[in-house]
Amino acid sequence: MLTKSKLREQIESFPEEFSIDELVERLILVEKIDRGNKQSEKGEVISESELDNEIEKWFK
């Protein structure tokens, strides 16, 4: 979940003028990275071979 401090940090890193779309895209990316890091810490990952199998299914 996004916190106020992370939101402030992201807004501070933007130029003086930016679109709301740019901000929303950045916040979504930050949230996804944070979620992925938490999943990794919990061991909720798949092996490279499992990933290859999943990708192979996409193209069938």
N, C-alpha and C positions, 0 to 999 in steps of 0.2 A: 504494500500500500504506500502511496505517496504521502510524504509528510510536508508540513508547512516549511520546514527548513530546506528540504530538497527542492520545493517549489521556488523558494526565494533564491536558492543557489542557481537554479536554472535561469530564472529571470535576470539575475545579475550578469550571467554570462552572455546574454543577448545584446545585440547592438541597441542603440537608442530607439530605433524604429524597427518594428517587426510585425508580421501579420499574426493573427490569432491562430491561423492554420499552422504556421511554423512552430508556435509555442505548443499547440496540442500534439503535433507530431513528435516533438522533443520529449514531452511528458510521457507519451505512450511508450517511446523507446526506453526512457529511464525506468519506467515501471516494469517493462518486460525484462530488462536486464536485471533489475532487482529480484524479480520473481525467479528468473533462471538461476541466479546466484543462490537463492534460498533452496531451490530444488536440488542444486548440486551439493550444497552442504548437507542436505538430508539424504543424499545418496539416491535421489529420484532421477537417475540417468539411465540411458541405454548404451550398450556397447556399439562400437563402430559397425560390426557385422550385423547387429540388429537394425541399425539405421539403414544400412545398405539394403536389407530385406524389405524394410518399410518403403523406401524410395522405389525399389523395384516394383512393388505393388501399385504404386501410383501410375506407372506407365503401362499397365496391363489393361 
